[in-house]
Amino acid sequence: MARSIVPGPSDPADANRYTVNVRRDEQGWSVAIAGPGGAEIAVRACRDEHEARTYASTVRQHIEWLSEPKFREYYRLEQEA
C-alpha cells in the first residue's frame, strides 16, 4: 500500500524557523513558541504534562507544514522586531 508523505520545503531558505518548547516550573506546565530569532513570543499554560506535550506536538506539526507567515497568522503571533 502506498503512503503519502508531506514534503518539507524544497529550498532550506523556505523552512519555518519557529520552535516550540515544553517546560515545567513552579507555576506548572507550559508550552512556549520562539520566533526565528530565538525570542519567546507566545506561552500557553497547560493543566498537566499530557496537555503540554499534546499541544507542543500540534505546534511542531504546524511548524513543519506552514510557511512562517501562515504560522504567524494561524497562531496570531507578532513578527519579531
Secondary structure, 3 states (H helix, E strand, C coil): CCCCCCCCCCCHHHCCCCEEEEEEECCEEEEEEECCCCCEEEEEEECCHHHHHHHHHHHHHHHHHCCHHHHHHHHCCCCCC
